Amino acid sequence: MPVLRAGVRGRHRRWAPGGILTYATGRLHEEIAYVAYHFHWRLDDILDLEHPARQRFVAEISNINRRITEGD
């Protein structure tokens, strides 16, 4: 077995190596459905969005819906 640096061997398991985190599948589907429903974008186009961009669109759609509901 190859020798691992002490920092790798004893690291905390709170995050994946390289900083890649998993994202709850249910939450991802909710975001995709929300953007697709309101903007009528194709699935591939929504999946091509980076996570922060997709979250920004979800937030903006929510803001638009709130303003419409409140009559602004």
C-alpha positions as protocol buffer text, in pm:
chain_id: "A"
residue {
  index: 1
  type: MET
  ca { x: 0 y: 0 z: 0 }
}
residue {
  index: 2
  type: PRO
  ca { x: 145 y: 341 z: -91 }
}
residue {
  index: 3
  type: VAL
  ca { x: 251 y: 574 z: 183 }
}
residue {
  index: 4
  type: LEU
  ca { x: 5 y: 862 z: 236 }
}
residue {
  index: 5
  type: ARG
  ca { x: 90 y: 1198 z: 381 }
}
residue {
  index: 6
  type: ALA
  ca { x: -28 y: 1239 z: 739 }
}
residue {
  index: 7
  type: GLY
  ca { x: -264 y: 1519 z: 633 }
}
residue {
  index: 8
  type: VAL
  ca { x: -442 y: 1291 z: 388 }
}
residue {
  index: 9
  type: ARG
  ca { x: -451 y: 986 z: 614 }
}
residue {
  index: 10
  type: GLY
  ca { x: -592 y: 1173 z: 912 }
}
residue {
  index: 11
  type: ARG
  ca { x: -818 y: 1425 z: 741 }
}
residue {
  index: 12
  type: HIS
  ca { x: -1169 y: 1489 z: 862 }
}
residue {
  index: 13
  type: ARG
  ca { x: -1437 y: 1329 z: 648 }
}
residue {
  index: 14
  type: ARG
  ca { x: -1665 y: 1634 z: 630 }
}
residue {
  index: 15
  type: TRP
  ca { x: -1587 y: 1714 z: 270 }
}
residue {
  index: 16
  type: ALA
  ca { x: -1469 y: 1530 z: -38 }
}
residue {
  index: 17
  type: PRO
  ca { x: -1111 y: 1561 z: -162 }
}
residue {
  index: 18
  type: GLY
  ca { x: -1076 y: 1841 z: -412 }
}
residue {
  index: 19
  type: GLY
  ca { x: -1361 y: 2036 z: -257 }
}
residue {
  index: 20
  type: ILE
  ca { x: -1636 y: 1861 z: -455 }
}
residue {
  index: 21
  type: LEU
  ca { x: -1950 y: 1824 z: -248 }
}
residue {
  index: 22
  type: THR
  ca { x: -2253 y: 1616 z: -327 }
}
residue {
  index: 23
  type: TYR
  ca { x: -2586 y: 1786 z: -370 }
}
residue {
  index: 24
  type: ALA
  ca { x: -2911 y: 1629 z: -255 }
}
residue {
  index: 25
  type: THR
  ca { x: -3080 y: 1470 z: -554 }
}
residue {
  index: 26
  type: GLY
  ca { x: -3425 y: 1576 z: -436 }
}
residue {
  index: 27
  type: ARG
  ca { x: -3317 y: 1939 z: -406 }
}
residue {
  index: 28
  type: LEU
  ca { x: -3156 y: 1929 z: -750 }
}
residue {
  index: 29
  type: HIS
  ca { x: -3478 y: 1795 z: -903 }
}
residue {
  index: 30
  type: GLU
  ca { x: -3679 y: 2068 z: -729 }
}
residue {
  index: 31
  type: GLU
  ca { x: -3452 y: 2339 z: -871 }
}
residue {
  index: 32
  type: ILE
  ca { x: -3464 y: 2189 z: -1220 }
}
residue {
  index: 33
  type: ALA
  ca { x: -3844 y: 2157 z: -1214 }
}
residue {
  index: 34
  type: TYR
  ca { x: -3882 y: 2512 z: -1081 }
}
residue {
  index: 35
  type: VAL
  ca { x: -3666 y: 2671 z: -1351 }
}
residue {
  index: 36
  type: ALA
  ca { x: -3812 y: 2451 z: -1626 }
}
residue {
  index: 37
  type: TYR
  ca { x: -4169 y: 2531 z: -1522 }
}
residue {
  index: 38
  type: HIS
  ca { x: -4120 y: 2905 z: -1510 }
}
residue {
  index: 39
  type: PHE
  ca { x: -3870 y: 2962 z: -1792 }
}
residue {
  index: 40
  type: HIS
  ca { x: -3961 y: 2664 z: -2014 }
}
residue {
  index: 41
  type: TRP
  ca { x: -3593 y: 2580 z: -2057 }
}
residue {
  index: 42
  type: ARG
  ca { x: -3476 y: 2239 z: -2173 }
}
residue {
  index: 43
  type: LEU
  ca { x: -3337 y: 1997 z: -1914 }
}
residue {
  index: 44
  type: ASP
  ca { x: -2992 y: 1997 z: -2073 }
}
residue {
  index: 45
  type: ASP
  ca { x: -2975 y: 2377 z: -2058 }
}
residue {
  index: 46
  type: ILE
  ca { x: -3064 y: 2380 z: -1690 }
}
residue {
  index: 47
  type: LEU
  ca { x: -2818 y: 2101 z: -1608 }
}
residue {
  index: 48
  type: ASP
  ca { x: -2544 y: 2293 z: -1788 }
}
residue {
  index: 49
  type: LEU
  ca { x: -2578 y: 2576 z: -1536 }
}
residue {
  index: 50
  type: GLU
  ca { x: -2324 y: 2593 z: -1259 }
}
residue {
  index: 51
  type: HIS
  ca { x: -2478 y: 2541 z: -916 }
}
residue {
  index: 52
  type: PRO
  ca { x: -2454 y: 2910 z: -807 }
}
residue {
  index: 53
  type: ALA
  ca { x: -2610 y: 3027 z: -1136 }
}
residue {
  index: 54
  type: ARG
  ca { x: -2897 y: 2780 z: -1105 }
}
residue {
  index: 55
  type: GLN
  ca { x: -2958 y: 2889 z: -745 }
}
residue {
  index: 56
  type: ARG
  ca { x: -2958 y: 3252 z: -859 }
}
residue {
  index: 57
  type: PHE
  ca { x: -3227 y: 3179 z: -1120 }
}
residue {
  index: 58
  type: VAL
  ca { x: -3434 y: 2998 z: -856 }
}
residue {
  index: 59
  type: ALA
  ca { x: -3404 y: 3301 z: -627 }
}
residue {
  index: 60
  type: GLU
  ca { x: -3495 y: 3545 z: -905 }
}
residue {
  index: 61
  type: ILE
  ca { x: -3799 y: 3339 z: -1008 }
}
residue {
  index: 62
  type: SER
  ca { x: -3906 y: 3336 z: -645 }
}
residue {
  index: 63
  type: ASN
  ca { x: -3867 y: 3715 z: -626 }
}
residue {
  index: 64
  type: ILE
  ca { x: -4074 y: 3761 z: -941 }
}
residue {
  index: 65
  type: ASN
  ca { x: -4348 y: 3534 z: -806 }
}
residue {
  index: 66
  type: ARG
  ca { x: -4348 y: 3717 z: -473 }
}
residue {
  index: 67
  type: ARG
  ca { x: -4381 y: 4057 z: -641 }
}
residue {
  index: 68
  type: ILE
  ca { x: -4669 y: 3931 z: -857 }
}
residue {
  index: 69
  type: THR
  ca { x: -4846 y: 3783 z: -556 }
}
residue {
  index: 70
  type: GLU
  ca { x: -4801 y: 4100 z: -350 }
}
residue {
  index: 71
  type: GLY
  ca { x: -4919 y: 4318 z: -640 }
}
residue {
  index: 72
  type: ASP
  ca { x: -4595 y: 4517 z: -687 }
}
